[in-house]
């Protein structure tokens, strides 16, 4: 009798575990899809921001040999270039959002895609100097940003194409 009862209990446990695992797997799949979609949207917006800012620089300042000199005009006429300032700040926000998504999905995302996205983000990283007073006397954030963008644009485009190919394969 006890043997029969323990068999029924074991059978019920197996059913509960199976149901739980199926729900968990479907939940994980939904989270993965949402995460991939979030990364896809943000990385494509970042691609567009970089492309727009690169075109902006080429159209407005490429005739000036020195990026630092070009940025004096950029800073001097900051009201005229307000949308570009906003785009640069949006670049930083998108990079943070994508990095957070990559951290959340480290275990479930395709390593190849993660590697290419991380490389792309790395190409967009740069350092800048400031005087510590909020840039009152010295601040080269925008100069460093555009200098980095100009120097890395070709490599960024290569990484962008690799990422797009990987996402295209995922959607098939």
Long-range contacts (C-beta under 8 A, 24 or more apart in sequence): 28-108, 31-108, 32-105, 32-108, 32-109, 35-101, 35-104, 35-105, 35-108, 35-109, 36-105, 36-109, 36-170, 38-97, 38-101, 39-98, 39-101, 39-102, 39-105, 39-109, 39-117, 40-167, 42-94, 42-97, 42-98, 42-101, 43-94, 43-98, 43-117, 43-120, 43-163, 45-90, 45-94, 46-91, 46-94, 46-95, 46-98, 46-124, 47-160, 49-87, 49-90, 49-91, 49-94, 50-91, 50-124, 50-149, 50-153, 50-156, 52-87, 53-84, 53-87, 53-88, 53-91, 53-146, 53-149, 54-149, 54-150, 54-153, 56-84, 57-146, 57-149, 57-150, 61-146, 67-143, 67-146, 67-147, 67-150, 68-140, 68-143, 70-146, 71-140, 71-142, 71-143, 71-146, 74-142, 75-142, 85-142, 88-142, 88-145, 91-124, 91-145, 95-121, 95-124, 110-166, 110-170, 112-166, 113-163, 113-166, 113-167, 113-170, 116-159, 116-162, 116-163, 116-166, 117-163, 119-159, 120-156, 120-159, 120-160, 120-163, 123-152, 123-155, 123-156, 123-159, 124-148, 124-149, 124-152, 124-156
